Amino acid sequence: MLYYLHELSDYFSALRLFEAQTFRVAGACVSAFLLCLLLGNRVILKLISLKAGQPIRQASEVHKLAELHGGKGGTPTMGGILLIGAVIVSTLLWARLDNPMIWATLFVGAGMAALGFVDDYLKVTKKTSEGVSSKMKLLVQLVIAILAIHFLSVHAETAAHMKQLYVPFFKDPVINDMGWFAYVFMAVVIVGCSNAVNLTDGLDGLATGCMISTAMAYALFTYIAGHAVAANYLLLPHLEYVGELTVICAALVGAGLGFMWFNCHPAQVFMGDTGSLAIGGLLAMVAICAKQEILLVIVGGVFVLEALSVILQVLSFKLTGKRIFKMAPIHHHFELMGWKESKVITRFWIISIMFAMLGMVTLKIR
């Protein structure tokens, strides 16, 4: 929205700044951070007044973990409203709104947030850890993903780009036109990433910190992909529209830092499914638009490890009757090994930063 102020630069030359992408990226990051910081206490107090406390699973469900997390009962959840709200508002303020990728990405973020909000609301009102059923949640996620994918797949200027499949370390697309399989592949990426972030959100600030490092890496990818000279030099797929997604990545970083102010250990508020499902959807859509969706496995490595630990745990128990981990997702495994929550969180943040750096290294390997 503020981008269009540059059209008045004939009257006030300083308004040319709003045309510069780097200025708007910085503006989105700072405004998202300030929105979270300024509104954080008000949102928390409102959630407390609504008695939107996080239900904690009983000892019969999680045994020793209930002792470790029992004190968190009543901490307000649904704080993702603050985080995602800051991202959406900042993006609308600073991004170019004639960009279909901006609207598709925001649609996925808002849609996943709405689904997460319903899930959190049901948990809070029922005072249980059960919200929307798994099947219904998966169905809604697929519908949201397919609608966004279809929008970009039929748009004249993004259709060909969306159907290409790139693999890390290769400069040319492995498949130029995936056809109908593009819908399946990209929907799996969106739903998978959304649920992986949701599984990671089990400790104070864990998912938020990992989101920040992942979003920073994709801010670099999208910025390069949107500029022809840089993209050609580094052999990345170029599309001018992709560059504007750097604004969303910057907003995610700023909102994540602002939300962390209240979400760090011991947390004053949890993001809940409202935030975690939306974050995963946003990151996945950014990766898809930049044609770096497969690289998300590396850059978002912590999210992948968390999801894999759950999958392996379930498969192992069904096939052999034995568990691989003391508890899944894997961050709880380390808690039950005796690590303090703060230690688990910090070490996972470190791993996430290293995964992000590893992903960025691939820029020079083509």
Order of alpha helices (4+ residues) and beta strands (2+ residues): alpha-alpha-alpha-alpha-alpha-alpha-alpha-alpha-alpha-alpha-alpha-alpha-alpha-alpha-alpha-alpha-alpha
